[in-house]
Amino acid sequence: MNLEDFKFGIEIQMRWKDLDALGHVNNATYLTYLEIARSQYIMAACPEWNWQKDMFLIANVNLNFIKEIKLTDQHVKVLVRMSSMGNKSFVLEYGIVSELEGTQVQHAFGTTTQIMFDMKERKSIAIPDWIREMLTSYEAIKS
């Protein structure tokens, strides 16, 4: 995974409750970190997103653990980018990193598949054109 390919990242404030008996961030907590980063990514890429109207469900989560995160790790960030888009779904890719003496340390990487969902009909729907255009446009801009 090339970390330079990620345009978006958000620093995570670790909490004491994130740790388990081994003294590192519990593996289930990583999913919460992805959720926090995903919502911030969507708001940055699609600032007009209406969460009451345009909803998606998480259909799949894949997460690969590389190195534990400890409370003493500095500047823990979740990087997010869209890696692919279909008719009804899009895939987000994540990297969880920290800094050690000016170098990024990778702790985990993974993906989630989001499926657009009609809340009234309770079924999957095509990604609206404006969402498709905003996500694609956001990813095309290089900072």
N, C-alpha and C positions, 0 to 999 in steps of 0.2 A: 504494500500500500504506500503510495507516494503522498506524504502529508502535505506537500506543497500544492496538491490539486484541490485542497479544501479552501473555499473562500470564507466560510462561516465557522466561527467557533465561539463558545461561551465558557467562561470560567465557572467552575462548580465550587460552591462553598460546602466543604465536607462538614458533617455534623458528627458529634460523638456517637450518636445512635446508628450511624452508618457502619460502624465497626462491629466485628464479631469477636468471638472468644480468641481467635488467632491474632487479633490486633491489626487486621487489615479490613478494607471495605468488603462487606459481604457481597457475594456474587449477585444476589437478588437486587441489591441496591443499584447496581450498574444499570438495570432496566429503568429505574427512576431517573437516573442521570440522562439516559437517552430520551426519556419523555420530556424532561425539562428542556433539553437542547432542541428536540424536535419542535416543540411549541414555539420557541424563540426563533428558530429557523423559518418556520411558516410565517410568523408575523413579520420577519424581515423581508422575506421573498415576496409575500402577498399581503401587504399591509391592509388591504381592504377586505380581507377574509372575514366572512360572517359565520362565526362558529355555530350560530343557531340554525343556519340554512345549509351551509356546505360542510358536511361531516364526512370523515373517513374512519374506517376501522383498521386496526392492526391485524393483518392476516397471518403474518409470519415474522418471527424474530430469530436472528442468528447472531450469536455473540461468541467470539473467540478470546479467551483470556491468555495474556502473554506474561504479564508481570503484575504482582500485587500492588495495590495502592494502599499506602500507609498514611496515617493522619499527618505525619511530618512531611509528606511529599508536597512540593511547592507548585502553585499555579496549575492545578488539575483542570484540564479543559476537555470539553467534548466538541469535536469537529464534526460538521454535518455537510453533506452534499447530496444532490439528487444524482443517482447513477443511471437510472433508466425510467422510462414512462411507457405504459401501454395504453389501451383504450379505457380501462376502468381502474387501473392501479398505477402506482409509481413506487419506486424503490429508493429509500434513503440509505446512504452509507455513512458509517460513523467511525471515528478514531478517538480513543480516549488516551490523552497524553498528559505528561507533567513536564516540569523543567528541572534539570539537574546541572548546575554549573554552566548555564547557557545552552544546553543541548536538550532537545526534546526526547523524552523517554516514552515509548509506546506501551500502554498497559493493556489495551484491548482494541479490537476492531469488530465491526459487525454490520448488519443490515436489518431494516424493517421494511416490510411491504405494506403499503397503505392502499386500501380499497375504498373508493368513493361510495357513499351509502346514502340512500334516500330514507330519511327518518320516518316519513309518513307511510311509504310503501313497504318499508323494511326490506329493501333489496339493493343490490349493487347497481350503480349507474355509471354512465360514461363520465370521464373527467370533463367538467365544463371547459369550454375553449379559453375563457379568461384565466382560469387557474393554470391550464397547460401553458399558455403564453407567458404568464408571469413567472412561473417556475423556470421555464426554459430561458427566458430573458435574464433572470437573476443569475443563473448559472453561467450564462455566456459572458457576463461582465467580469473581467479580471481586475483585481485590485492591485 
